[in-house]
Amino acid sequence: MTVGIGSDHAGFILKSLITEYLGKKNIKYVDFGTNSTASVDYPDFIFLVAKAVADQKVDKGIVICGSGLGASIVANKVKGIRAARCENEYVARFSRLHNDANVLALGERVIGSEIAIAIVDVWLNTEFEGGRHQRRLDKIAELEKQFFNDPS
Ligand code: RB5
């Protein structure tokens, strides 16, 4: 599995902690930036991660900003992305079990780093349940077809 990861300046420190964690766990990752705490615009970096997931260049994405909100909003603009902003392990687990979330959004300014790592751990290690939940995801995909102005 390869994880794409990206953040703005407000998520940079948490991104560094998560890439360190991924390295320790021997999980491959591609870091899409940003590379410092100098102010940048979160859409520029978060979009790169979401696009890489949608294009199957990486298997899953982790996006980080100050609140996690901008990151999740941007990622969910990309067709095929189901980004889940998680603040605890319960929500992270269900974002995989029921929603098959393919992007995890985190807010560096609203969760502690140990909680963030625990969220990443459960999120990466929980499989989608399928079944009735797949039917619901199919409905989301239909909505994307209608409203993302792409009839494919
Ligand atoms: C940056 O100050 C902050 O607005 C950004 O990281 C994010 O929280 C936006 O949703």
Backbone and ligand atoms as CSV (ligand in chain L), in Angstrom:
chain,resi,resn,atom,element,x,y,z
A,1,MET,N,N,0.843,-1.203,0.000
A,1,MET,CA,C,0.000,0.000,0.000
A,1,MET,C,C,0.881,1.256,0.000
A,2,THR,N,N,0.483,2.208,-0.816
A,2,THR,CA,C,1.169,3.505,-0.806
A,2,THR,C,C,0.173,4.589,-0.408
A,3,VAL,N,N,0.603,5.441,0.507
A,3,VAL,CA,C,-0.244,6.524,1.009
A,3,VAL,C,C,0.273,7.848,0.450
A,4,GLY,N,N,-0.629,8.653,-0.093
A,4,GLY,CA,C,-0.285,10.028,-0.461
A,4,GLY,C,C,-0.594,10.927,0.723
A,5,ILE,N,N,0.289,11.874,1.005
A,5,ILE,CA,C,0.056,12.746,2.154
A,5,ILE,C,C,0.390,14.183,1.778
A,6,GLY,N,N,-0.415,15.113,2.280
A,6,GLY,CA,C,-0.158,16.515,1.990
A,6,GLY,C,C,-0.805,17.403,3.036
A,7,SER,N,N,-0.289,18.609,3.150
A,7,SER,CA,C,-0.826,19.552,4.135
A,7,SER,C,C,-0.543,20.975,3.689
A,8,ASP,N,N,-1.150,21.906,4.388
A,8,ASP,CA,C,-0.710,23.293,4.271
A,8,ASP,C,C,0.266,23.571,5.424
A,9,HIS,N,N,0.605,24.845,5.617
A,9,HIS,CA,C,1.556,25.208,6.676
A,9,HIS,C,C,1.036,24.824,8.056
A,10,ALA,N,N,-0.296,24.931,8.253
A,10,ALA,CA,C,-0.891,24.664,9.565
A,10,ALA,C,C,-0.974,23.178,9.869
A,11,GLY,N,N,-0.693,22.353,8.863
A,11,GLY,CA,C,-0.684,20.908,9.092
A,11,GLY,C,C,0.696,20.311,8.936
A,12,PHE,N,N,1.676,21.163,8.685
A,12,PHE,CA,C,3.020,20.664,8.355
A,12,PHE,C,C,3.659,19.842,9.474
A,13,ILE,N,N,3.513,20.303,10.711
A,13,ILE,CA,C,4.182,19.577,11.814
A,13,ILE,C,C,3.529,18.206,12.011
A,14,LEU,N,N,2.211,18.172,11.954
A,14,LEU,CA,C,1.534,16.871,12.080
A,14,LEU,C,C,1.880,15.982,10.885
A,15,LYS,N,N,1.974,16.563,9.708
A,15,LYS,CA,C,2.375,15.755,8.542
A,15,LYS,C,C,3.740,15.113,8.793
A,16,SER,N,N,4.661,15.878,9.341
A,16,SER,CA,C,6.007,15.339,9.610
A,16,SER,C,C,5.943,14.173,10.597
A,17,LEU,N,N,5.096,14.312,11.632
A,17,LEU,CA,C,4.966,13.224,12.614
A,17,LEU,C,C,4.363,11.981,11.965
A,18,ILE,N,N,3.396,12.202,11.070
A,18,ILE,CA,C,2.740,11.053,10.432
A,18,ILE,C,C,3.686,10.368,9.442
A,19,THR,N,N,4.475,11.138,8.709
A,19,THR,CA,C,5.408,10.488,7.773
A,19,THR,C,C,6.481,9.710,8.553
A,20,GLU,N,N,6.859,10.243,9.710
A,20,GLU,CA,C,7.816,9.513,10.562
A,20,GLU,C,C,7.201,8.178,11.009
A,21,TYR,N,N,5.919,8.244,11.402
A,21,TYR,CA,C,5.196,7.044,11.820
A,21,TYR,C,C,5.098,6.037,10.654
A,22,LEU,N,N,4.745,6.525,9.476
A,22,LEU,CA,C,4.611,5.631,8.312
A,22,LEU,C,C,5.954,4.967,8.001
A,23,GLY,N,N,7.017,5.757,8.104
A,23,GLY,CA,C,8.357,5.217,7.864
A,23,GLY,C,C,8.686,4.087,8.834
A,24,LYS,N,N,8.362,4.317,10.122
A,24,LYS,CA,C,8.639,3.298,11.148
A,24,LYS,C,C,7.863,2.016,10.887
A,25,LYS,N,N,6.657,2.176,10.332
A,25,LYS,CA,C,5.793,1.013,10.069
A,25,LYS,C,C,6.067,0.403,8.695
A,26,ASN,N,N,7.072,0.923,8.004
A,26,ASN,CA,C,7.393,0.447,6.648
A,26,ASN,C,C,6.229,0.585,5.674
A,27,ILE,N,N,5.454,1.635,5.852
A,27,ILE,CA,C,4.357,1.925,4.915
A,27,ILE,C,C,4.881,2.970,3.930
A,28,LYS,N,N,4.796,2.637,2.631
A,28,LYS,CA,C,5.293,3.574,1.609
A,28,LYS,C,C,4.396,4.802,1.563
A,29,TYR,N,N,5.002,5.952,1.310
A,29,TYR,CA,C,4.183,7.153,1.154
A,29,TYR,C,C,4.819,8.093,0.141
A,30,VAL,N,N,3.954,8.929,-0.434
A,30,VAL,CA,C,4.405,10.003,-1.314
A,30,VAL,C,C,3.988,11.303,-0.647
A,31,ASP,N,N,4.951,12.180,-0.399
A,31,ASP,CA,C,4.689,13.452,0.284
A,31,ASP,C,C,4.505,14.553,-0.763
A,32,PHE,N,N,3.299,15.094,-0.818
A,32,PHE,CA,C,2.975,16.124,-1.807
A,32,PHE,C,C,3.193,17.550,-1.268
A,33,GLY,N,N,3.865,17.682,-0.118
A,33,GLY,CA,C,4.108,19.002,0.458
A,33,GLY,C,C,2.927,19.460,1.300
A,34,THR,N,N,3.009,20.621,1.819
A,34,THR,CA,C,4.046,21.618,1.745
A,34,THR,C,C,5.252,21.202,2.595
A,35,ASN,N,N,6.328,21.930,2.463
A,35,ASN,CA,C,7.566,21.473,3.104
A,35,ASN,C,C,8.069,22.367,4.229
A,36,SER,N,N,7.215,23.262,4.713
A,36,SER,CA,C,7.623,24.117,5.837
A,36,SER,C,C,6.367,24.737,6.458
A,37,THR,N,N,6.581,25.540,7.483
A,37,THR,CA,C,5.448,26.221,8.120
A,37,THR,C,C,5.199,27.599,7.491
A,38,ALA,N,N,5.852,27.887,6.371
A,38,ALA,CA,C,5.581,29.149,5.655
A,38,ALA,C,C,4.184,29.096,5.050
A,39,SER,N,N,3.467,30.195,5.168
A,39,SER,CA,C,2.057,30.214,4.774
A,39,SER,C,C,1.847,29.892,3.288
A,40,VAL,N,N,0.918,28.964,3.048
A,40,VAL,CA,C,0.540,28.583,1.679
A,40,VAL,C,C,-0.981,28.458,1.646
A,41,ASP,N,N,-1.524,28.164,0.472
A,41,ASP,CA,C,-2.973,27.969,0.337
A,41,ASP,C,C,-3.280,26.481,0.289
A,42,TYR,N,N,-4.092,26.027,1.240
A,42,TYR,CA,C,-4.310,24.571,1.353
A,42,TYR,C,C,-4.845,23.900,0.089
A,43,PRO,N,N,-5.685,24.561,-0.745
A,43,PRO,CA,C,-6.161,23.827,-1.925
A,43,PRO,C,C,-5.023,23.342,-2.837
A,44,ASP,N,N,-3.944,24.095,-2.901
A,44,ASP,CA,C,-2.853,23.752,-3.825
A,44,ASP,C,C,-2.225,22.397,-3.494
A,45,PHE,N,N,-2.132,22.076,-2.240
A,45,PHE,CA,C,-1.458,20.837,-1.823
A,45,PHE,C,C,-2.450,19.686,-1.629
A,46,ILE,N,N,-3.613,20.023,-1.087
A,46,ILE,CA,C,-4.600,18.964,-0.807
A,46,ILE,C,C,-5.116,18.366,-2.113
A,47,PHE,N,N,-5.302,19.214,-3.108
A,47,PHE,CA,C,-5.791,18.722,-4.404
A,47,PHE,C,C,-4.840,17.669,-4.988
A,48,LEU,N,N,-3.537,17.888,-4.850
A,48,LEU,CA,C,-2.554,16.941,-5.411
A,48,LEU,C,C,-2.733,15.548,-4.817
A,49,VAL,N,N,-2.999,15.499,-3.526
A,49,VAL,CA,C,-3.188,14.201,-2.856
A,49,VAL,C,C,-4.483,13.542,-3.352
A,50,ALA,N,N,-5.550,14.327,-3.366
A,50,ALA,CA,C,-6.849,13.767,-3.769
A,50,ALA,C,C,-6.807,13.268,-5.212
A,51,LYS,N,N,-6.153,14.029,-6.083
A,51,LYS,CA,C,-6.052,13.635,-7.495
A,51,LYS,C,C,-5.241,12.345,-7.622
A,52,ALA,N,N,-4.190,12.220,-6.850
A,52,ALA,CA,C,-3.362,11.008,-6.901
A,52,ALA,C,C,-4.168,9.786,-6.460
A,53,VAL,N,N,-5.042,9.973,-5.470
A,53,VAL,CA,C,-5.901,8.860,-5.039
A,53,VAL,C,C,-6.908,8.540,-6.145
A,54,ALA,N,N,-7.543,9.568,-6.673
A,54,ALA,CA,C,-8.560,9.354,-7.715
A,54,ALA,C,C,-7.947,8.690,-8.950
A,55,ASP,N,N,-6.711,9.032,-9.275
A,55,ASP,CA,C,-6.028,8.465,-10.446
A,55,ASP,C,C,-5.318,7.150,-10.132
A,56,GLN,N,N,-5.515,6.665,-8.902
A,56,GLN,CA,C,-4.915,5.401,-8.449
A,56,GLN,C,C,-3.384,5.403,-8.520
A,57,LYS,N,N,-2.795,6.594,-8.353
A,57,LYS,CA,C,-1.329,6.677,-8.266
A,57,LYS,C,C,-0.877,6.263,-6.858
A,58,VAL,N,N,-1.758,6.483,-5.897
A,58,VAL,CA,C,-1.558,6.006,-4.528
A,58,VAL,C,C,-2.861,5.338,-4.093
A,59,ASP,N,N,-2.787,4.545,-3.017
A,59,ASP,CA,C,-3.971,3.776,-2.614
A,59,ASP,C,C,-4.916,4.566,-1.717
A,60,LYS,N,N,-4.339,5.374,-0.841
A,60,LYS,CA,C,-5.144,6.175,0.088
A,60,LYS,C,C,-4.454,7.509,0.293
A,61,GLY,N,N,-5.216,8.488,0.809
A,61,GLY,CA,C,-4.627,9.797,1.050
A,61,GLY,C,C,-4.845,10.280,2.478
A,62,ILE,N,N,-3.898,11.066,2.947
A,62,ILE,CA,C,-4.046,11.743,4.247
A,62,ILE,C,C,-3.783,13.225,3.998
A,63,VAL,N,N,-4.757,14.053,4.363
A,63,VAL,CA,C,-4.637,15.498,4.125
A,63,VAL,C,C,-4.816,16.238,5.452
A,64,ILE,N,N,-4.018,17.268,5.640
A,64,ILE,CA,C,-3.983,17.934,6.944
A,64,ILE,C,C,-3.953,19.445,6.748
A,65,CYS,N,N,-4.784,20.133,7.510
A,65,CYS,CA,C,-4.684,21.593,7.598
A,65,CYS,C,C,-4.893,21.948,9.074
A,66,GLY,N,N,-5.158,23.206,9.368
A,66,GLY,CA,C,-5.298,23.599,10.765
A,66,GLY,C,C,-6.497,22.942,11.427
A,67,SER,N,N,-7.641,23.050,10.779
A,67,SER,CA,C,-8.879,22.516,11.346
A,67,SER,C,C,-9.272,21.163,10.756
A,68,GLY,N,N,-8.713,20.828,9.622
A,68,GLY,CA,C,-9.152,19.635,8.883
A,68,GLY,C,C,-10.316,19.926,7.953
A,69,LEU,N,N,-10.889,21.111,8.094
A,69,LEU,CA,C,-12.090,21.430,7.309
A,69,LEU,C,C,-11.753,21.746,5.859
A,70,GLY,N,N,-10.847,22.700,5.667
A,70,GLY,CA,C,-10.471,23.050,4.293
A,70,GLY,C,C,-9.949,21.841,3.545
A,71,ALA,N,N,-9.155,21.041,4.228
A,71,ALA,CA,C,-8.575,19.853,3.593
A,71,ALA,C,C,-9.674,18.894,3.136
A,72,SER,N,N,-10.676,18.668,3.993
A,72,SER,CA,C,-11.741,17.730,3.613
A,72,SER,C,C,-12.613,18.314,2.504
A,73,ILE,N,N,-12.854,19.618,2.564
A,73,ILE,CA,C,-13.689,20.248,1.527
A,73,ILE,C,C,-13.011,20.123,0.158
A,74,VAL,N,N,-11.739,20.448,0.103
A,74,VAL,CA,C,-11.016,20.368,-1.179
A,74,VAL,C,C,-10.994,18.930,-1.701
A,75,ALA,N,N,-10.620,17.996,-0.848
A,75,ALA,CA,C,-10.501,16.606,-1.300
A,75,ALA,C,C,-11.829,16.091,-1.845
A,76,ASN,N,N,-12.926,16.502,-1.206
A,76,ASN,CA,C,-14.232,16.003,-1.654
A,76,ASN,C,C,-14.712,16.653,-2.949
A,77,LYS,N,N,-13.977,17.611,-3.476
A,77,LYS,CA,C,-14.301,18.189,-4.795
A,77,LYS,C,C,-13.803,17.312,-5.934
A,78,VAL,N,N,-12.952,16.353,-5.606
A,78,VAL,CA,C,-12.372,15.505,-6.645
A,78,VAL,C,C,-13.252,14.269,-6.817
A,79,LYS,N,N,-13.630,14.000,-8.048
A,79,LYS,CA,C,-14.528,12.884,-8.334
A,79,LYS,C,C,-13.920,11.562,-7.848
A,80,GLY,N,N,-14.729,10.802,-7.132
A,80,GLY,CA,C,-14.271,9.499,-6.642
A,80,GLY,C,C,-13.683,9.549,-5.244
A,81,ILE,N,N,-13.529,10.766,-4.721
A,81,ILE,CA,C,-12.952,10.881,-3.381
A,81,ILE,C,C,-14.043,10.902,-2.320
A,82,ARG,N,N,-13.819,10.096,-1.292
A,82,ARG,CA,C,-14.666,10.119,-0.099
A,82,ARG,C,C,-13.740,10.467,1.060
A,83,ALA,N,N,-13.641,11.764,1.323
A,83,ALA,CA,C,-12.740,12.230,2.380
A,83,ALA,C,C,-13.504,12.345,3.690
A,84,ALA,N,N,-12.914,11.821,4.746
A,84,ALA,CA,C,-13.544,11.853,6.070
A,84,ALA,C,C,-12.644,12.614,7.038
A,85,ARG,N,N,-13.210,13.655,7.624
A,85,ARG,CA,C,-12.478,14.413,8.644
A,85,ARG,C,C,-12.736,13.739,9.980
A,86,CYS,N,N,-11.696,13.227,10.589
A,86,CYS,CA,C,-11.858,12.424,11.807
A,86,CYS,C,C,-11.162,13.078,12.991
A,87,GLU,N,N,-11.832,13.051,14.140
A,87,GLU,CA,C,-11.252,13.591,15.372
A,87,GLU,C,C,-11.031,12.522,16.429
A,88,ASN,N,N,-11.512,11.330,16.145
A,88,ASN,CA,C,-11.296,10.247,17.108
A,88,ASN,C,C,-11.278,8.909,16.375
A,89,GLU,N,N,-10.857,7.878,17.102
A,89,GLU,CA,C,-10.675,6.569,16.478
A,89,GLU,C,C,-12.007,5.940,16.062
A,90,TYR,N,N,-13.066,6.219,16.821
A,90,TYR,CA,C,-14.373,5.645,16.482
A,90,TYR,C,C,-14.812,6.109,15.093
A,91,VAL,N,N,-14.739,7.407,14.893
A,91,VAL,CA,C,-15.167,7.959,13.598
A,91,VAL,C,C,-14.245,7.460,12.486
A,92,ALA,N,N,-12.950,7.381,12.784
A,92,ALA,CA,C,-12.001,6.881,11.787
A,92,ALA,C,C,-12.351,5.445,11.389
A,93,ARG,N,N,-12.669,4.618,12.382
A,93,ARG,CA,C,-13.011,3.218,12.098
A,93,ARG,C,C,-14.250,3.147,11.213
A,94,PHE,N,N,-15.280,3.910,11.565
A,94,PHE,CA,C,-16.518,3.827,10.788
A,94,PHE,C,C,-16.405,4.496,9.425
A,95,SER,N,N,-15.486,5.438,9.305
A,95,SER,CA,C,-15.276,6.044,7.977
A,95,SER,C,C,-14.745,5.009,6.994
A,96,ARG,N,N,-14.084,3.995,7.514
A,96,ARG,CA,C,-13.617,2.890,6.661
A,96,ARG,C,C,-14.689,1.795,6.562
A,97,LEU,N,N,-15.248,1.377,7.699
A,97,LEU,CA,C,-16.207,0.265,7.695
A,97,LEU,C,C,-17.431,0.575,6.834
A,98,HIS,N,N,-17.970,1.766,6.994
A,98,HIS,CA,C,-19.252,2.095,6.348
A,98,HIS,C,C,-19.128,3.002,5.130
A,99,ASN,N,N,-18.124,3.865,5.118
A,99,ASN,CA,C,-18.032,4.864,4.039
A,99,ASN,C,C,-16.897,4.581,3.060
A,100,ASP,N,N,-16.089,3.595,3.354
A,100,ASP,CA,C,-14.931,3.294,2.511
A,100,ASP,C,C,-14.166,4.582,2.185
A,101,ALA,N,N,-13.961,5.402,3.194
A,101,ALA,CA,C,-13.246,6.669,2.985
A,101,ALA,C,C,-11.869,6.380,2.399
A,102,ASN,N,N,-11.555,7.072,1.308
A,102,ASN,CA,C,-10.237,6.857,0.689
A,102,ASN,C,C,-9.263,8.000,0.984
A,103,VAL,N,N,-9.766,9.028,1.654
A,103,VAL,CA,C,-8.895,10.115,2.126
A,103,VAL,C,C,-9.268,10.417,3.584
A,104,LEU,N,N,-8.247,10.535,4.412
A,104,LEU,CA,C,-8.429,10.911,5.821
A,104,LEU,C,C,-8.005,12.367,5.980
A,105,ALA,N,N,-8.893,13.191,6.534
A,105,ALA,CA,C,-8.565,14.596,6.783
A,105,ALA,C,C,-8.390,14.815,8.284
A,106,LEU,N,N,-7.320,15.521,8.627
A,106,LEU,CA,C,-7.006,15.787,10.035
A,106,LEU,C,C,-6.749,17.277,10.249
A,107,GLY,N,N,-7.048,17.735,11.457
A,107,GLY,CA,C,-6.778,19.124,11.817
A,107,GLY,C,C,-5.687,19.198,12.875
A,108,GLU,N,N,-4.535,19.716,12.492
A,108,GLU,CA,C,-3.405,19.766,13.449
A,108,GLU,C,C,-3.732,20.598,14.676
A,109,ARG,N,N,-4.562,21.651,14.490
A,109,ARG,CA,C,-4.828,22.567,15.595
A,109,ARG,C,C,-5.925,22.074,16.534
A,110,VAL,N,N,-6.575,20.968,16.198
A,110,VAL,CA,C,-7.713,20.530,17.011
A,110,VAL,C,C,-7.559,19.138,17.624
A,111,ILE,N,N,-6.509,18.414,17.239
A,111,ILE,CA,C,-6.287,17.113,17.899
A,111,ILE,C,C,-4.824,16.998,18.325
A,112,GLY,N,N,-4.619,16.265,19.388
A,112,GLY,CA,C,-3.256,16.010,19.853
A,112,GLY,C,C,-2.554,15.049,18.905
A,113,SER,N,N,-1.228,15.104,18.921
A,113,SER,CA,C,-0.482,14.287,17.966
A,113,SER,C,C,-0.644,12.786,18.237
A,114,GLU,N,N,-0.766,12.392,19.505
A,114,GLU,CA,C,-0.918,10.950,19.781
A,114,GLU,C,C,-2.270,10.447,19.319
A,115,ILE,N,N,-3.290,11.282,19.486
A,115,ILE,CA,C,-4.621,10.907,18.984
A,115,ILE,C,C,-4.566,10.814,17.462
A,116,ALA,N,N,-3.887,11.749,16.829
A,116,ALA,CA,C,-3.778,11.744,15.367
A,116,ALA,C,C,-3.130,10.452,14.871
A,117,ILE,N,N,-2.067,10.039,15.533
A,117,ILE,CA,C,-1.384,8.807,15.109
A,117,ILE,C,C,-2.293,7.590,15.326
A,118,ALA,N,N,-3.028,7.583,16.439
A,118,ALA,CA,C,-3.961,6.473,16.698
A,118,ALA,C,C,-5.059,6.439,15.632
A,119,ILE,N,N,-5.513,7.614,15.215
A,119,ILE,CA,C,-6.521,7.703,14.148
A,119,ILE,C,C,-5.953,7.137,12.852
A,120,VAL,N,N,-4.738,7.559,12.504
A,120,VAL,CA,C,-4.110,7.072,11.274
A,120,VAL,C,C,-3.987,5.553,11.321
A,121,ASP,N,N,-3.563,5.036,12.469
A,121,ASP,CA,C,-3.361,3.601,12.613
A,121,ASP,C,C,-4.657,2.829,12.380
A,122,VAL,N,N,-5.730,3.237,13.043
A,122,VAL,CA,C,-6.994,2.505,12.886
A,122,VAL,C,C,-7.537,2.695,11.475
A,123,TRP,N,N,-7.361,3.881,10.929
A,123,TRP,CA,C,-7.891,4.172,9.580
A,123,TRP,C,C,-7.202,3.319,8.517
A,124,LEU,N,N,-5.898,3.176,8.645
A,124,LEU,CA,C,-5.154,2.388,7.647
A,124,LEU,C,C,-5.387,0.890,7.806
A,125,ASN,N,N,-5.825,0.479,8.991
A,125,ASN,CA,C,-5.934,-0.960,9.253
A,125,ASN,C,C,-7.372,-1.458,9.351
A,126,THR,N,N,-8.315,-0.690,8.876
A,126,THR,CA,C,-9.715,-1.115,8.902
A,126,THR,C,C,-10.221,-1.253,7.473
A,127,GLU,N,N,-10.856,-2.400,7.198
A,127,GLU,CA,C,-11.369,-2.658,5.848
A,127,GLU,C,C,-12.835,-2.253,5.721
A,128,PHE,N,N,-13.231,-1.911,4.533
A,128,PHE,CA,C,-14.623,-1.597,4.208
A,128,PHE,C,C,-15.477,-2.863,4.375
A,129,GLU,N,N,-16.674,-2.692,4.958
A,129,GLU,CA,C,-17.556,-3.837,5.191
A,129,GLU,C,C,-18.320,-4.270,3.952
A,130,GLY,N,N,-18.517,-3.357,3.015
A,130,GLY,CA,C,-19.271,-3.709,1.811
A,130,GLY,C,C,-20.746,-3.917,2.116
A,131,GLY,N,N,-21.373,-4.876,1.401
A,131,GLY,CA,C,-22.784,-5.183,1.635
A,131,GLY,C,C,-23.678,-3.984,1.387
A,132,ARG,N,N,-24.558,-3.700,2.348
A,132,ARG,CA,C,-25.516,-2.604,2.174
A,132,ARG,C,C,-24.813,-1.253,2.033
A,133,HIS,N,N,-23.596,-1.173,2.550
A,133,HIS,CA,C,-22.864,0.096,2.461
A,133,HIS,C,C,-22.386,0.372,1.041
A,134,GLN,N,N,-22.122,-0.690,0.292
A,134,GLN,CA,C,-21.731,-0.499,-1.113
A,134,GLN,C,C,-22.877,0.122,-1.907
A,135,ARG,N,N,-24.107,-0.320,-1.621
A,135,ARG,CA,C,-25.274,0.252,-2.313
A,135,ARG,C,C,-25.338,1.759,-2.084
A,136,ARG,N,N,-25.018,2.185,-0.891
A,136,ARG,CA,C,-25.061,3.613,-0.559
A,136,ARG,C,C,-23.935,4.372,-1.252
A,137,LEU,N,N,-22.784,3.741,-1.323
A,137,LEU,CA,C,-21.675,4.394,-2.043
A,137,LEU,C,C,-21.979,4.494,-3.533
A,138,ASP,N,N,-22.686,3.478,-4.049
A,138,ASP,CA,C,-23.081,3.543,-5.467
A,138,ASP,C,C,-23.992,4.744,-5.699
A,139,LYS,N,N,-24.840,5.043,-4.725
A,139,LYS,CA,C,-25.730,6.207,-4.858
A,139,LYS,C,C,-24.931,7.513,-4.838
A,140,ILE,N,N,-23.889,7.538,-4.029
A,140,ILE,CA,C,-23.019,8.727,-4.013
A,140,ILE,C,C,-22.348,8.886,-5.373
A,141,ALA,N,N,-21.901,7.761,-5.937
A,141,ALA,CA,C,-21.245,7.820,-7.258
A,141,ALA,C,C,-22.223,8.332,-8.312
A,142,GLU,N,N,-23.498,7.938,-8.187
A,142,GLU,CA,C,-24.520,8.440,-9.126
A,142,GLU,C,C,-24.679,9.947,-8.983
A,143,LEU,N,N,-24.684,10.436,-7.755
A,143,LEU,CA,C,-24.789,11.888,-7.525
A,143,LEU,C,C,-23.602,12.618,-8.145
A,144,GLU,N,N,-22.424,12.021,-8.016
A,144,GLU,CA,C,-21.242,12.638,-8.636
A,144,GLU,C,C,-21.440,12.760,-10.139
A,145,LYS,N,N,-21.980,11.701,-10.739
A,145,LYS,CA,C,-22.189,11.735,-12.193
A,145,LYS,C,C,-23.129,12.878,-12.573
A,146,GLN,N,N,-24.162,13.053,-11.754
A,146,GLN,CA,C,-25.152,14.099,-12.071
A,146,GLN,C,C,-24.600,15.497,-11.836
A,147,PHE,N,N,-23.894,15.693,-10.748
A,147,PHE,CA,C,-23.571,17.061,-10.309
A,147,PHE,C,C,-22.129,17.482,-10.539
A,148,PHE,N,N,-21.256,16.555,-10.892
A,148,PHE,CA,C,-19.879,16.954,-11.188
A,148,PHE,C,C,-19.717,17.292,-12.667
A,149,ASN,N,N,-20.848,17.400,-13.393
A,149,ASN,CA,C,-20.841,17.838,-14.779
A,149,ASN,C,C,-19.952,16.966,-15.650
A,150,ASP,N,N,-20.014,15.675,-15.356
A,150,ASP,CA,C,-19.189,14.726,-16.134
A,150,ASP,C,C,-20.043,13.485,-16.321
A,151,PRO,N,N,-20.588,13.291,-17.526
A,151,PRO,CA,C,-21.512,12.177,-17.745
A,151,PRO,C,C,-20.849,10.814,-17.865
A,152,SER,N,N,-19.521,10.719,-17.704
A,152,SER,CA,C,-18.848,9.420,-17.910
A,152,SER,C,C,-19.252,8.420,-16.838
L,1,RB5,C1,C,-4.812,28.249,7.798
L,1,RB5,O1,O,-4.707,29.357,8.645
L,1,RB5,C2,C,-6.146,27.554,8.023
L,1,RB5,O2,O,-7.182,28.358,7.609
L,1,RB5,C3,C,-6.162,26.233,7.270
L,1,RB5,O3,O,-5.109,25.433,7.684
L,1,RB5,C4,C,-7.404,25.370,7.473
L,1,RB5,O4,O,-7.684,25.201,8.823
L,1,RB5,C5,C,-8.566,25.743,6.675
L,1,RB5,O5,O,-9.615,25.095,6.718
